[in-house]
Amino acid sequence: MNYTVNLLWDPDASVWVATSDDIKGLVLESGSLDVLIERVRMTVPD
């Protein structure tokens, strides 16, 4: 299954944020884009 995940930089908090309209409740943060992408991959259902 394919999902759209939005990755945005929050300059106020100095973190990357991942959200998705396709995955209810998905909100992840990380100071590193690479770490955030890995966290998204581990969290998103197959």
C-alpha distance matrix in Angstrom:
0.0 3.8 6.7 10.3 12.8 16.4 18.9 22.4 25.8 28.1 31.6 33.4 31.6 31.1 27.5 24.1 21.9 18.1 16.9 14.0 14.3 10.7 11.4 14.8 17.5 16.0 19.1 20.0 23.0 24.6 27.6 25.8 22.8 22.0 22.2 20.0 17.2 17.6 17.7 14.4 12.8 14.7 13.9 10.2 8.7 6.8
3.8 0.0 3.8 6.9 9.7 13.2 15.7 19.3 22.7 25.1 28.5 30.5 29.1 28.4 25.0 21.4 19.3 15.6 14.5 11.6 12.2 9.0 10.5 14.1 16.6 14.7 17.4 18.3 21.1 22.5 25.3 23.5 20.3 19.9 20.4 18.0 15.1 16.3 16.5 13.0 11.9 14.6 13.8 10.1 10.0 8.9
6.7 3.8 0.0 3.8 6.3 9.9 12.7 16.1 19.6 21.8 25.3 27.1 25.7 25.3 21.9 18.3 15.9 12.2 10.8 7.8 8.7 5.9 7.4 11.1 13.4 11.3 13.9 15.1 17.9 19.8 22.6 21.2 18.1 18.3 18.6 15.7 13.3 15.0 14.7 10.9 10.9 13.6 12.1 8.6 9.6 10.0
10.3 6.9 3.8 0.0 3.8 6.6 9.8 12.9 16.6 18.9 22.3 24.2 23.2 22.8 19.6 16.0 13.7 10.2 8.8 6.2 7.4 6.4 8.4 11.7 13.5 11.1 12.9 14.1 16.4 18.3 20.8 19.6 16.3 17.1 17.8 14.6 12.6 15.1 14.8 11.1 12.1 15.0 13.5 10.6 12.5 13.4
12.8 9.7 6.3 3.8 0.0 3.8 6.5 9.8 13.3 15.5 19.0 20.9 19.6 19.2 15.9 12.3 10.0 6.5 5.8 4.7 7.7 7.7 8.3 11.2 11.9 8.9 9.8 10.6 12.7 14.5 17.1 16.1 13.0 14.2 14.6 11.2 9.7 12.5 11.9 8.4 10.4 13.2 11.6 9.6 12.5 14.0
16.4 13.2 9.9 6.6 3.8 0.0 3.8 6.4 10.1 12.3 15.7 17.7 16.9 16.5 13.6 10.1 7.9 5.5 5.2 5.9 8.7 10.2 10.9 13.0 13.0 10.1 9.8 10.4 11.6 13.5 15.5 14.9 11.9 14.1 14.7 11.2 10.6 13.9 13.3 10.4 13.0 15.7 14.2 12.9 16.0 17.7
18.9 15.7 12.7 9.8 6.5 3.8 0.0 3.8 7.0 9.7 12.9 15.3 14.3 13.2 10.3 6.7 5.6 4.6 6.8 8.9 12.2 13.6 13.6 15.5 14.7 11.4 10.0 9.4 9.4 10.5 12.0 11.3 8.4 11.0 11.9 8.6 8.6 12.2 11.9 9.9 12.7 15.3 14.4 13.9 17.5 19.2
22.4 19.3 16.1 12.9 9.8 6.4 3.8 0.0 3.8 6.4 9.4 11.9 11.5 10.6 8.5 5.6 5.2 6.5 8.4 11.1 14.0 16.1 16.2 17.4 16.2 13.4 11.1 10.5 9.5 10.6 11.3 11.5 9.4 12.8 13.6 10.5 11.5 15.0 14.5 13.1 16.2 18.4 17.3 17.3 20.9 22.8
25.8 22.7 19.6 16.6 13.3 10.1 7.0 3.8 0.0 3.8 6.0 9.0 8.8 7.2 6.0 4.5 6.2 9.0 11.5 14.6 17.5 19.7 19.4 20.4 18.7 15.9 13.0 11.7 9.5 9.6 9.2 10.0 8.8 12.6 13.4 11.0 12.8 16.1 15.6 15.1 18.2 20.1 19.3 19.9 23.6 25.6
28.1 25.1 21.8 18.9 15.5 12.3 9.7 6.4 3.8 0.0 3.8 5.6 5.6 5.6 5.4 6.0 6.9 10.4 12.3 15.7 18.3 20.9 20.3 20.6 18.4 16.2 12.8 11.9 9.4 10.1 9.7 11.8 11.6 15.4 15.3 13.0 15.4 18.3 17.2 16.9 20.4 21.8 20.6 21.5 25.1 27.6
31.6 28.5 25.3 22.3 19.0 15.7 12.9 9.4 6.0 3.8 0.0 3.8 5.5 4.7 6.9 8.6 10.5 14.0 16.1 19.5 22.0 24.7 24.1 24.4 22.2 19.9 16.5 15.3 12.3 12.2 10.6 12.9 13.3 17.0 17.3 15.6 18.1 20.9 20.0 20.1 23.4 24.8 24.0 25.0 28.7 31.0
33.4 30.5 27.1 24.2 20.9 17.7 15.3 11.9 9.0 5.6 3.8 0.0 3.8 5.6 8.1 10.6 11.7 15.4 17.1 20.6 22.9 25.8 24.9 24.6 22.0 20.3 16.7 15.8 12.8 13.3 12.0 15.0 15.9 19.5 19.1 17.3 20.3 22.7 21.3 21.6 25.2 26.1 24.9 26.2 29.8 32.5
31.6 29.1 25.7 23.2 19.6 16.9 14.3 11.5 8.8 5.6 5.5 3.8 0.0 3.8 5.5 8.7 9.8 13.6 15.6 19.3 22.0 24.5 23.2 22.9 20.0 18.2 14.4 13.0 9.8 10.0 9.1 12.5 13.9 17.3 16.3 14.7 17.9 20.0 18.3 19.1 22.6 23.2 22.0 23.7 27.4 30.1
31.1 28.4 25.3 22.8 19.2 16.5 13.2 10.6 7.2 5.6 4.7 5.6 3.8 0.0 3.8 7.1 9.7 13.4 16.1 19.8 22.8 25.0 23.8 24.2 21.5 19.1 15.5 13.4 9.8 8.8 6.6 9.6 11.2 14.6 14.1 13.1 16.1 18.3 17.3 18.3 21.5 22.3 21.8 23.5 27.2 29.6
27.5 25.0 21.9 19.6 15.9 13.6 10.3 8.5 6.0 5.4 6.9 8.1 5.5 3.8 0.0 3.8 6.4 9.9 13.0 16.6 19.9 21.8 20.4 20.9 18.4 15.6 12.2 9.8 6.2 5.3 4.4 7.2 8.5 11.8 11.0 9.4 12.6 14.8 13.6 14.5 17.7 18.6 18.0 19.7 23.4 25.8
24.1 21.4 18.3 16.0 12.3 10.1 6.7 5.6 4.5 6.0 8.6 10.6 8.7 7.1 3.8 0.0 3.8 6.8 10.2 13.6 17.0 18.7 17.6 18.6 16.6 13.5 10.5 8.2 5.5 5.3 5.8 6.7 6.2 9.7 9.5 7.1 9.6 12.4 11.5 11.6 14.9 16.3 15.7 16.8 20.7 22.8
21.9 19.3 15.9 13.7 10.0 7.9 5.6 5.2 6.2 6.9 10.5 11.7 9.8 9.7 6.4 3.8 0.0 3.8 6.6 10.3 13.6 15.4 14.2 15.0 12.9 10.0 6.9 5.6 4.5 6.7 8.8 9.8 8.8 11.8 11.0 7.7 9.9 12.6 11.0 10.2 13.9 15.2 13.8 14.6 18.3 20.8
18.1 15.6 12.2 10.2 6.5 5.5 4.6 6.5 9.0 10.4 14.0 15.4 13.6 13.4 9.9 6.8 3.8 0.0 3.8 7.0 10.6 11.9 10.8 12.1 10.7 7.3 5.6 5.1 6.4 8.8 11.5 11.6 9.6 11.8 11.2 7.4 8.4 11.1 9.4 7.5 11.1 12.7 11.0 11.2 14.8 17.3
16.9 14.5 10.8 8.8 5.8 5.2 6.8 8.4 11.5 12.3 16.1 17.1 15.6 16.1 13.0 10.2 6.6 3.8 0.0 3.8 7.0 8.9 8.1 9.0 8.1 5.4 4.9 6.9 9.2 12.2 15.1 15.4 13.4 15.4 14.7 10.9 11.4 13.9 11.9 9.3 12.6 14.2 11.7 11.0 14.2 16.8
14.0 11.6 7.8 6.2 4.7 5.9 8.9 11.1 14.6 15.7 19.5 20.6 19.3 19.8 16.6 13.6 10.3 7.0 3.8 0.0 3.8 5.2 5.4 7.1 8.0 6.0 7.6 9.9 12.7 15.6 18.5 18.4 16.0 17.5 17.1 13.4 13.0 15.3 13.6 10.3 12.8 14.6 11.9 10.1 12.6 15.0
14.3 12.2 8.7 7.4 7.7 8.7 12.2 14.0 17.5 18.3 22.0 22.9 22.0 22.8 19.9 17.0 13.6 10.6 7.0 3.8 0.0 3.8 5.7 6.5 8.6 8.2 10.3 13.3 16.1 19.2 22.1 22.1 19.6 21.3 20.9 17.2 16.7 18.9 17.1 13.8 16.0 17.6 14.7 12.5 14.1 16.3
10.7 9.0 5.9 6.4 7.7 10.2 13.6 16.1 19.7 20.9 24.7 25.8 24.5 25.0 21.8 18.7 15.4 11.9 8.9 5.2 3.8 0.0 3.8 6.3 9.3 8.7 11.7 14.2 17.5 20.2 23.4 22.9 20.3 21.2 20.9 17.4 16.2 18.0 16.5 12.9 14.2 15.9 13.1 10.2 11.1 13.0
11.4 10.5 7.4 8.4 8.3 10.9 13.6 16.2 19.4 20.3 24.1 24.9 23.2 23.8 20.4 17.6 14.2 10.8 8.1 5.4 5.7 3.8 0.0 3.8 6.3 5.8 9.3 11.8 15.4 18.3 21.7 21.4 19.3 20.0 19.0 15.7 15.0 16.1 14.0 10.8 12.4 13.3 10.0 7.7 8.8 11.6
14.8 14.1 11.1 11.7 11.2 13.0 15.5 17.4 20.4 20.6 24.4 24.6 22.9 24.2 20.9 18.6 15.0 12.1 9.0 7.1 6.5 6.3 3.8 0.0 3.8 5.7 9.0 12.2 15.8 19.1 22.6 23.0 21.2 22.3 20.9 17.5 17.5 18.6 15.9 13.2 15.2 15.5 11.8 10.4 11.2 14.5
17.5 16.6 13.4 13.5 11.9 13.0 14.7 16.2 18.7 18.4 22.2 22.0 20.0 21.5 18.4 16.6 12.9 10.7 8.1 8.0 8.6 9.3 6.3 3.8 0.0 3.8 6.2 9.5 13.0 16.5 20.0 20.9 19.7 21.0 19.1 15.8 16.6 17.5 14.4 12.4 15.1 14.8 11.1 10.8 12.5 16.1
16.0 14.7 11.3 11.1 8.9 10.1 11.4 13.4 15.9 16.2 19.9 20.3 18.2 19.1 15.6 13.5 10.0 7.3 5.4 6.0 8.2 8.7 5.8 5.7 3.8 0.0 3.8 6.5 10.2 13.4 17.0 17.4 16.0 17.2 15.6 12.1 12.8 13.9 11.0 8.7 11.7 11.9 8.5 8.4 11.0 14.4
19.1 17.4 13.9 12.9 9.8 9.8 10.0 11.1 13.0 12.8 16.5 16.7 14.4 15.5 12.2 10.5 6.9 5.6 4.9 7.6 10.3 11.7 9.3 9.0 6.2 3.8 0.0 3.8 6.9 10.5 13.9 15.0 14.1 15.8 14.0 10.6 12.2 13.7 10.6 9.3 12.9 13.1 10.2 11.0 14.1 17.4
20.0 18.3 15.1 14.1 10.6 10.4 9.4 10.5 11.7 11.9 15.3 15.8 13.0 13.4 9.8 8.2 5.6 5.1 6.9 9.9 13.3 14.2 11.8 12.2 9.5 6.5 3.8 0.0 3.8 7.0 10.6 11.5 11.1 12.6 10.5 7.3 9.6 10.8 7.7 7.5 11.2 11.3 9.3 11.0 14.5 17.5
23.0 21.1 17.9 16.4 12.7 11.6 9.4 9.5 9.5 9.4 12.3 12.8 9.8 9.8 6.2 5.5 4.5 6.4 9.2 12.7 16.1 17.5 15.4 15.8 13.0 10.2 6.9 3.8 0.0 3.8 7.1 8.7 9.1 11.3 9.2 6.6 9.9 11.3 8.9 9.7 13.3 13.5 12.3 14.2 17.9 20.6
24.6 22.5 19.8 18.3 14.5 13.5 10.5 10.6 9.6 10.1 12.2 13.3 10.0 8.8 5.3 5.3 6.7 8.8 12.2 15.6 19.2 20.2 18.3 19.1 16.5 13.4 10.5 7.0 3.8 0.0 3.8 5.3 6.8 8.8 6.6 5.4 9.1 10.2 8.8 10.5 13.5 13.8 13.6 15.9 19.5 21.9
27.6 25.3 22.6 20.8 17.1 15.5 12.0 11.3 9.2 9.7 10.6 12.0 9.1 6.6 4.4 5.8 8.8 11.5 15.1 18.5 22.1 23.4 21.7 22.6 20.0 17.0 13.9 10.6 7.1 3.8 0.0 3.8 6.8 9.1 7.9 7.8 11.2 12.5 11.9 13.7 16.4 16.9 17.2 19.3 23.0 25.1
25.8 23.5 21.2 19.6 16.1 14.9 11.3 11.5 10.0 11.8 12.9 15.0 12.5 9.6 7.2 6.7 9.8 11.6 15.4 18.4 22.1 22.9 21.4 23.0 20.9 17.4 15.0 11.5 8.7 5.3 3.8 0.0 3.8 5.5 5.3 6.2 8.7 10.0 10.5 12.3 14.4 15.4 16.4 18.2 21.9 23.4
22.8 20.3 18.1 16.3 13.0 11.9 8.4 9.4 8.8 11.6 13.3 15.9 13.9 11.2 8.5 6.2 8.8 9.6 13.4 16.0 19.6 20.3 19.3 21.2 19.7 16.0 14.1 11.1 9.1 6.8 6.8 3.8 0.0 3.8 5.5 5.0 6.2 8.7 9.8 10.5 12.4 14.3 15.2 16.3 19.9 21.2
22.0 19.9 18.3 17.1 14.2 14.1 11.0 12.8 12.6 15.4 17.0 19.5 17.3 14.6 11.8 9.7 11.8 11.8 15.4 17.5 21.3 21.2 20.0 22.3 21.0 17.2 15.8 12.6 11.3 8.8 9.1 5.5 3.8 0.0 3.8 5.4 5.2 6.4 8.7 10.0 10.8 12.6 14.4 15.6 19.0 19.8
22.2 20.4 18.6 17.8 14.6 14.7 11.9 13.6 13.4 15.3 17.3 19.1 16.3 14.1 11.0 9.5 11.0 11.2 14.7 17.1 20.9 20.9 19.0 20.9 19.1 15.6 14.0 10.5 9.2 6.6 7.9 5.3 5.5 3.8 0.0 3.8 5.5 5.1 6.2 8.6 9.9 10.6 12.2 14.3 17.7 19.0
20.0 18.0 15.7 14.6 11.2 11.2 8.6 10.5 11.0 13.0 15.6 17.3 14.7 13.1 9.4 7.1 7.7 7.4 10.9 13.4 17.2 17.4 15.7 17.5 15.8 12.1 10.6 7.3 6.6 5.4 7.8 6.2 5.0 5.4 3.8 0.0 3.8 5.4 5.0 6.2 8.6 9.8 10.4 12.0 15.7 17.4
17.2 15.1 13.3 12.6 9.7 10.6 8.6 11.5 12.8 15.4 18.1 20.3 17.9 16.1 12.6 9.6 9.9 8.4 11.4 13.0 16.7 16.2 15.0 17.5 16.6 12.8 12.2 9.6 9.9 9.1 11.2 8.7 6.2 5.2 5.5 3.8 0.0 3.8 5.4 5.1 6.3 8.7 9.9 10.6 14.1 15.1
17.6 16.3 15.0 15.1 12.5 13.9 12.2 15.0 16.1 18.3 20.9 22.7 20.0 18.3 14.8 12.4 12.6 11.1 13.9 15.3 18.9 18.0 16.1 18.6 17.5 13.9 13.7 10.8 11.3 10.2 12.5 10.0 8.7 6.4 5.1 5.4 3.8 0.0 3.8 5.4 5.1 6.3 8.6 10.2 13.2 14.1
17.7 16.5 14.7 14.8 11.9 13.3 11.9 14.5 15.6 17.2 20.0 21.3 18.3 17.3 13.6 11.5 11.0 9.4 11.9 13.6 17.1 16.5 14.0 15.9 14.4 11.0 10.6 7.7 8.9 8.8 11.9 10.5 9.8 8.7 6.2 5.0 5.4 3.8 0.0 3.8 5.4 5.1 6.1 8.6 11.9 13.7
14.4 13.0 10.9 11.1 8.4 10.4 9.9 13.1 15.1 16.9 20.1 21.6 19.1 18.3 14.5 11.6 10.2 7.5 9.3 10.3 13.8 12.9 10.8 13.2 12.4 8.7 9.3 7.5 9.7 10.5 13.7 12.3 10.5 10.0 8.6 6.2 5.1 5.4 3.8 0.0 3.8 5.4 5.1 5.9 9.6 11.5
12.8 11.9 10.9 12.1 10.4 13.0 12.7 16.2 18.2 20.4 23.4 25.2 22.6 21.5 17.7 14.9 13.9 11.1 12.6 12.8 16.0 14.2 12.4 15.2 15.1 11.7 12.9 11.2 13.3 13.5 16.4 14.4 12.4 10.8 9.9 8.6 6.3 5.1 5.4 3.8 0.0 3.8 5.6 5.6 8.4 9.1
14.7 14.6 13.6 15.0 13.2 15.7 15.3 18.4 20.1 21.8 24.8 26.1 23.2 22.3 18.6 16.3 15.2 12.7 14.2 14.6 17.6 15.9 13.3 15.5 14.8 11.9 13.1 11.3 13.5 13.8 16.9 15.4 14.3 12.6 10.6 9.8 8.7 6.3 5.1 5.4 3.8 0.0 3.8 6.0 8.1 9.5
13.9 13.8 12.1 13.5 11.6 14.2 14.4 17.3 19.3 20.6 24.0 24.9 22.0 21.8 18.0 15.7 13.8 11.0 11.7 11.9 14.7 13.1 10.0 11.8 11.1 8.5 10.2 9.3 12.3 13.6 17.2 16.4 15.2 14.4 12.2 10.4 9.9 8.6 6.1 5.1 5.6 3.8 0.0 3.8 6.4 9.2
10.2 10.1 8.6 10.6 9.6 12.9 13.9 17.3 19.9 21.5 25.0 26.2 23.7 23.5 19.7 16.8 14.6 11.2 11.0 10.1 12.5 10.2 7.7 10.4 10.8 8.4 11.0 11.0 14.2 15.9 19.3 18.2 16.3 15.6 14.3 12.0 10.6 10.2 8.6 5.9 5.6 6.0 3.8 0.0 3.8 6.5
8.7 10.0 9.6 12.5 12.5 16.0 17.5 20.9 23.6 25.1 28.7 29.8 27.4 27.2 23.4 20.7 18.3 14.8 14.2 12.6 14.1 11.1 8.8 11.2 12.5 11.0 14.1 14.5 17.9 19.5 23.0 21.9 19.9 19.0 17.7 15.7 14.1 13.2 11.9 9.6 8.4 8.1 6.4 3.8 0.0 3.8
6.8 8.9 10.0 13.4 14.0 17.7 19.2 22.8 25.6 27.6 31.0 32.5 30.1 29.6 25.8 22.8 20.8 17.3 16.8 15.0 16.3 13.0 11.6 14.5 16.1 14.4 17.4 17.5 20.6 21.9 25.1 23.4 21.2 19.8 19.0 17.4 15.1 14.1 13.7 11.5 9.1 9.5 9.2 6.5 3.8 0.0
